[in-house]
Amino acid sequence: MRFEKVKKWSIAIIVAGALLLLFGLSQYLLGSYSSDTPESIFWTITARKIAFPICGLILIIVGVLNLKIIDGLEEELSDVRYEINKLRSKMKV
C-alpha cells in the first residue's frame, strides 16, 4: 500500500539486472576473434564479458533484497497497527 512505488522500482531494477546479465552472457556466444584484432578492441570485448554479467547480478541482488526489506517492513507495520488497536480497545474497556 505505502511501498508500491518502491516495489515497482525494485522490479524494474531486477529486470534491468536480468537484461544486463543476458547481454553479458550473450557476449560469450559471439564467437572467437582473429589474432589481428587490435588489443584495445579485444580488451573492450573482454571487459564487456566480465562487467555486464557482474553488474546484472549485483542489480538483481539489490532488487531482491529491497523487495524482502519492504515485505518485512509491511509485516512489521501491520503487527504494530494490530498491537495499537488492541491497546486502544483495552483502554476503552
N, C-alpha and C positions, 0 to 999 in steps of 0.2 A: 504494500500500500504506500508507504512513505519512500521506499527504496526502489521504485520501479525504474526511474531514470538510471540509477546506478546499475541495476540488473541488466538493463538494455546495453549500457556501455560495456559491462563485463562480457556480455555475449558477443558484442562487436569486437572486443579485444581477443576473445577466443577464436573467432572466425578469422580475424586478421592474422593471428598466430598460425592457424592451420594453413592459410594460404601461403604465408611465408615459408612454412615448413615444406609444403608441397612444391613450391617453386625451387627451394634449395635442393630438395631431393631430385627434382627433375633435371637439375644441372648435371647430375651423375649419369643420366641417360643420354646426354647429347653426343657421346662418342669420344674418341680419343683425338688428340691433336698431333699434328706433324712436328717434326723436330725443327722445322724452320719457323715455327710460331714465335713471335717476339716474346722475350721474357716478361715484359710488363703485362702483356695480354694474358700470358699463362698464369701469372700471379693474381691478376684480377679475377680470372675464372676460378682459380683455387680458393680465393677469398670468398667468392660467392657461394661456393660449395660448402664452405665451413660456416660463414657468418649467417646466412639466411636460415638454415635449419636451427642453429642455436638461438637466434632471435625469435624464431617461431615458437620454439619450446618454452622460452622464457615468457613470452606473451601468453601462451596457453596456461602456464602455471600461475601467472599473475591473475588472469581472468578467473580461473577455477578457485584460487584462494580467496579472491574478492567475493565470489558468489557464496562460498562457505562462510565467510565472515558475516556477510549480510544475512544469511539464513540464521546464524547464531544470534545476531542482534535482534532479528524479528522474533525469535523464540523467547529471548530474554525479555523483550518489551511486552510480549503477551503474558509472560509469567508475572511481571511487575504489575501490569494492569489488573490481573486476576487478584493478586495479593492486596492491591489498593482497594479494589471493590469489596473484597472480603473484610478488610479492616473498616471500611465505611459502613458496611452492613452491621458489624458488631457494635460500632459506636452509636448507631441509630436505635439499637435494641435496648 
